[in-house]
Amino acid sequence: MHAQPQMQRTKTSAFLTLVSVFFFWGFVAASNDILIPVFKEKLHLEQWQSQMISFCFYVAYTIGAIIYTIGSKITKGDLLNSIGYKNGIALGLTISAAGTLLFYPAANNASFPLMLTGLFIVGLGFSLQQTAANPLAIVIGDPKTGAQRLSMTGGVNNFGTTIGPLIVSYAIFGDLDGSAAVASIESVKTPYLVLGVAFLLAAILFKFSSLPNKIPTVSETSESSSSGGRKSALSYPQLWLGMIGIFVYVGVEVSTASNMPDFMKQHLTGANGEPFPTEKIAPFVSLYWASLMIGRWTGAVGAFGVEGLTKKVLNFLMPYIAFSVFLLVNLIAKHEVSQFYIYSLVIIVMIIGDLLSKGNPARQLLIFSLMGITALVIGMLSSGMVSVFAFASVGLFCSTLWPCIFTLAVSGLGKHTNEGSGYLIMMIMGGGIISVLQGILADSFLGIQYSFIAGVACFAYLAFYAIRSKKILQAQGIDFDSVTTTGAGH
């Protein structure tokens, strides 16, 4: 316990170092949505083929988690406890940097397989970074404010998702507002090589930072009475049902964003009646990911210990502060922001859902899943910008689902909590698999607009899990009606 005061003194600088990786995750994940329409157009890919960008990136998380698990089994202990947590992040950043190097030959030779390989390696590095960074965010300061730090890292992550599409779009099209419209695959290499350098610099920073290399782990004696002495995390139904929940949650979050650009190109027209230009899509992709930032900043209000009138004011103020950040970033990028003002009305729906949930993860999961289904149905049955804003609002309703599902899935696991968390991280691959599935539906069966039915099915399962997990946990003596939870996104 004597190390705690040192952690308290160094937590500010350490935390500022730590949040950089959360920014990187968001920046790259959202930037993929700009690469998809560009490579599809230039390499004449089918929609499902273009979705292999998402597939390779997100499946890498699962492969990385499997490698980590096998490595831990071989060493007969937690791998990060052996190599060190900050060393693990530095290693993960170095692996991701190696992946960005492949963008140079991939762009020069217009090689789609080589680019996919590069993205896969970047994702492998991210998997190790994520395994280490989330628990570090909790232990580098006062445990009572651990949820607050996780919420802040989620906000930083979503700032990366908001500006990533705009910066990568600028690098590809050669102008802040896309007016140059010179889409070149060779232009892709520049932002990713710069990103690779940033990864390496961050790796050095982490190596010599004040972050702890070791953190306390859950021991045998900390097992909760509700665990019942079970031998495996998978023997808890809330966990394996939650694994499916994480799979479909990341699936609908990623596939909606990945397929929205192609929907806009097929169903919207530009100023002269031509198909909606690829270079004008970036601000709408940015809006989708900013919607997650809006929702997560709203969900973070409860982590600041405010109550009464102050909390009610912040519940309404925080989402519009986040929305203002989105507008400001796009204004700087010289995009027309007046077209987004109407979206402020959609945000009210999310605020109402957040208030109705009253901090209960099961209730919030149910409410936001039903709202997500409604948004997708409106998008499929309407046209024009109504459809676009409906699909973009899915980001609002996905925003707080990660901590809801995660909390429900690991509750009551006791000493198996770390094992269960590892299984949940593996299921991030749903982001790639559901994206490809929706691409197949779009190409061969339903067309791009009705292919969003895949997301409806994902939200339907999440609504089921919200109801089912509540009953399972109540039977184990766990009730969240008096508990408030918050957390960061993946």
N, C-alpha and C positions, 0 to 999 in steps of 0.2 A: 504493500500500500504506500510505501515511501516514495514511489515514482510518480504518484498522482500530482503532487504540487508542481513537479517539473513539467508534466503534461499541461497543467493549467497555465503555466507561464509561457509555454511555447505554442499553445494551441492556435493563436491567431495567425502567425506566420506559417505554421504547419497546415492549417486549414486552407489558407490561400493557395498553398502549393497543391494540396489535394484536389481542390475544385477544378484545376486545369484539365484533369482527365475527364471529368464529367462534361466539360465543354467539348472536348475532342469527340466523345461518343456521339453527342448530339449533332455536331457539325458534319461528321462523315455520314451518319445515318440519313439525315435529311437531304444531304447533297446527292445521295444516290438517286433520289427522285428526279433530279435534273439530268443525270447521266442516262436514265432509262429512255426518255423520248429522243435524245440526241443519237444514241447508238441504234435505236430502232429505226430511225429515219435514215441515217447514213449507211448502215449495214444491211438495211432491208430485212429486219428481223420480224418474226411473228410476235404478237403480244406476249405469249407465254415465254418465248425465248428472251425477250427483254427483261422479263421478271426474274430471270436467272441472276441478275445483279443483286436483287434482294435475297434470293435463295442462297447464293454462295456466302453472302455477308452474314446472314443470320444463322445458317447452319454451322458456320465456323464457331459460334458461341457454344453450340452443343458438342462439337468435336473437341473444342478446347476443354470443356467441363469434363468430358469423358477421359481425356488425357490426364487431366488433373486428378481425377478419381483413381485412375490406374496407378499414377505416380505415387499417390498417397498410400495405396494398398501395398505397393512394392516397398516403400520406405517404412511401412507399418506406423504411419503417423500422418498428421496434416502436413502437406507439402509446404504450405506457406510458413508454418511454424519452423520448418527446417531451413528454408532459404531466407526467410524474413519477409515481412509484409511490404515495406517500402522497396526492398530489393525485387520483390515480385512485380510491383508496379513498374519499376525501371526496366525489368526484363520484358514485360508486356509491351512497353512503349518501344523498345528496341525491335521486337518482333514486328510490330505494326509499321515501324519505319522501313523495315526490309520489304514489307508488302508494297509500300508506296513507290519503291524503286522500280517495280515492275511496270508502273504506269508509263515510264519513259519508252521502253521498247514496244509496249502495247499500243500506245498512241501513235508512234512513228510508223508502225506496221498495220495499224487498224485491226489489231488482233483482239477479238472479243474473248477467246479462251484465256489469253494471257492477262487481260484486264480482270477477268473473273478470278483468276488465280491470285492476283495482287490483292483484290478485295477480301478474298478468303483469308489470306495471311494477316491482313489488317484486323479482321474480325477475330482471328485466333489470339492476337495480342490483346484485343479489347476484352476477351473472355477472362484472361488472367488478371487484367487490370480491375475488372469489375468484381471478381472474387475477393480481391484484397481491399479495394477502395471503400466499399459499403461498410464493412465492420470498422475500418479505420475512422470513418467519419463519426462513428458513435463514441469511440474510446479516447479520442484526442482531447477531450474536454470533459466538462461536467456531464455525467450520465443523464442528469435530469433534462439537459437541453439537447440530447442526442437526436430526438425527433426533429427538433428545429434545424439542426445542421443537415440532416437528410433532406428536409424540405428545401433548404437553401441550395443544396447541391442539385436537386431536381430543377430548381429555377435556373441555375447556371447551365445545366444540360439543355434546357429548352431555349435558352438564349442562343446556344450554339445551333439548335435546329432552326431557329428563326432566321439567323443571318447566313447560315451555310448555303442554302439554295441561291441566295442573292449574290454571294461572292463567287461561287462556282459558275453561276450563269454569266456574271461579268467576265470571268476568265475565258469562258467558251465563246461568248458572242461579242466580246470586245468593246462593250459600252455599258454604262451603268443602267441605262433605261432600255437596253436591248435594241436600239434603233439601228445599230450597225448590222446586226443579224448575220454576222459571218460565222456560222456554226462550223467549227473545225474540230475533228476528233483529236488532232495533234495538240490543240489548245488545252486538252484535259490534263496533259502531263504537268503543266506549270503549277496549278494549285496543289496537286498532290505531292510534287517534289518539295514544295515549300512546306507542306504539312509534314512530310517526312523529316525535314530539318527541325521543325518544331517538336516532333516526337523525340528526336535525339537530344535536343537541348533540355526538354522536360525530363528525360531519363537521367541526365546528369544532375539536374536540379533535385530530383527525388533521391538519388543515391547519396547526396551530401546534405539532405534536408534534416530537420529535427524530428521528423515523423518517427514513431516507434516501430521497431522491427518485429516486436513480439506483442501480442495482446492476449488477455485472459480468454480462455475457452470454456465452453460448457462442460462441466464435469459430471461424473456419475451421481454425485450427491445433490446436484441441482435439478434432478429430474422431478417434475411436478407430480403431485399425487394422482393427477388425472391420466398419467401415461400408462398406468396399469402394468408396468414392467414389461412392455412389449419389446421384442428383440430387434425390430427393424422399423425404420421410419415409414416404409411402405405398408406396414400393417395398420396405419391410421387412415381411415377413409377420407378424412378432410384433406390429407396430403395428396393422395393419388388423384382424387377428383380435382384438387387444386392444380395439379400438374397439367391436367387437360385444360383447366381454366387459364393458366399462364400461356399455354400453347395457342389457344384461340384468341386470347386478348391481344397478344403481340401480333397474331395473324391479322386481325381486323384493323388494328392500328396501322400496321405497315402496308397491308394490301390496299387499303383505301387511299392512302397517300400515293402509292406506287402506280395505281391505275387511274387516278384522277387526271393526270396530264393527258393521257390518251383519250379519255372521255371528252376533255375540253377540245382537243384537236378534231375529234370526229363530229361533235355535236354543237360547237360554237363557231362563229365566224368572226373574222377580223373587220376592220373599218371598211374595207373595200369588198366585202362579201367573200373573201377567200377563207380557207380553213384557219382556225385560230392559230396564230404563229407560235412556234415552240418557244421563241425568246421572250414571249409575254406571259408565259406560264409561271415563271419563278415566283412572283409575288403571291400567287394563289397557293403554291406549295408552301411558301413561307407562312401564309395565313393558317394553313392546316396545322403546322408545327407550333406556331404561335398560340393556337387554340389550346394545345396541351400546356403551354406555359401559363396561359390565362387560368386554366382550371387548377393547376398545381399551386400557383401563387394564392389562389383563393382557398384551397385546401390547407395551405400552410398557416392560415390565420390562427387556427386553434393551437398551434405549436408555440405561440408567443406568450401564452399565459394570460391573455386579455379576456375580460368578461364584460357582461352587461352591454351598455350602449356602445362602448368602444369596439367591442367585437362585432356588433351589428353593423356599425359604420364601415369597419374594415372589410366585412363580408361583401359589401357593395362597392367599396372603393378599390380594393386590391385588384379585381379582375380588369377594371378599366385603366388602372396604372399599367398593367401588363399589356393591355390592348394599345395603350398610348406608345409603349416601347415599340410594338410592331409597326404602328403608323410612322413613328419617327425614323425607324430604320429604312422603311420603304421610301419615305420622303427624301432622305439623304441619297438613296439610290435612284432618285428622280423618277419614281413610279407614280402614277396617278392614284392618290390615296382616297379621293372622295368616293370612289366606287365601293369602298369598304365601310363607309359610315353606317350603312344599314345593318351591318353585322353586330353593331352595339345592341340591337334589339334581341338578337339570338342569344347573346351573353346573359340576358336577364333570365332566360329559361334555365341555363346552367346554374345561376345563382339560386333560383327557386329550388332546384333539385338538391343543391348542397345544403340549404337550410332545412329541407324536409328530412334529410338523412340524419341530422342531429349527431354526427360523428360516429354513428354505428356502421362498421365496414360492410356488414351483410346488407343492411338497408340501403346504403349508398350504392353498392354493387347492383342491387336490384333496380333502383330508380334510374341510375345512369345507363344500365343495359337497356331498359325499356325506352329511354330517350334516344339511345343510339339506334335502336330498331326503327323508331319513328323517323329519325333523320334520314336513314338510308332509304326507307320506303318513299318519303317525300322526294328524295333525289332521283329515285327510279321512275316515279310517276309524273314528275314535272319536267321543265325544260329551261334552257338558258341559264342565267345567273342564279335563279332559284335553286336549280339542281346543284350548281357549283357550291353555293353557300351551304346547302343542306349536307353535301358530302364533306365540306370543310368542317362543319360543326361536329362531325364524328370525333374530331380531335378534342373538343370540349368534353365529350362524354367518355372518352378513353382516359382523360387526364389523370384521374385519381384511382383508376382501377387496379394498377399494379400494387400499391400498398394494401388495398382492400383484399385482394386475392392472396397476397403473400401473408398477411396477418392471419386470415382465416385458415390458410393451409398449414402454418407451422404452430398454431396455437395448440397447447397440450402435448407437444412432442417431447418436452423435457430434454433429456440428454441426447435425443435424436434430432434436435433442432438444426444443428450444423449440417448433418447428413441430408435432412429434408430440404434445407436451403439450396444445397448443391443440386439436388434433383430438379428443383424449380428453375434454376438458372439454365439447366440443360434444355428446358422447353421453350427457350427463346427462339429456337429454330422454327417455331410456328410462323414467325414473320416472313420467312422465305417460302415455306411450303404453301401456306394459304395464298400468298401472292401469285405463285405459279398456278395454283388451282384456279384462282380467279381469272388469270390470263387464259387458261384453257377454256373456261366457260365463255370468255369474251370471244375467243377465236372460233370456236367450233360449235357452240350451242346457243348462247343467249344474246350475244352482242355485248359491247362494253357497258352500256347503261344498266342492263338487267343483270350483268355479272356481279353487281354489288350485293346480290342475294346471298353470296358467300359470307359477307359480313353480317347479314341478318341472322344467319344460322349460328355464327360465332356468338353474337350478343344473346341469342336465345339460350345457348348453353350456359352463358354467364348468369343469366336470370335464374335458371334452374339451380346452378351452384350456390347462388346467394340464399335460396330457400333451403336447399338440402344441407349445406354446411351449418347453417344456424341450428337446425334440428340435431345434427350430429354433435356439435359442440355443447349444446344444452344438455344432451344425454351424458356428456362427460363433465358436467358441472361448470361449463364456461359460458358466460352471458356477457355480451358486449353493450348492452343497453346503457350501462353507466360508464363506458370506457370510450375515450376519444383517441383516435389513431390518425397518424399522418406519416407520409414518407415520400421518398424520391422515386422518380421513374427509372426504368432500366436504361 
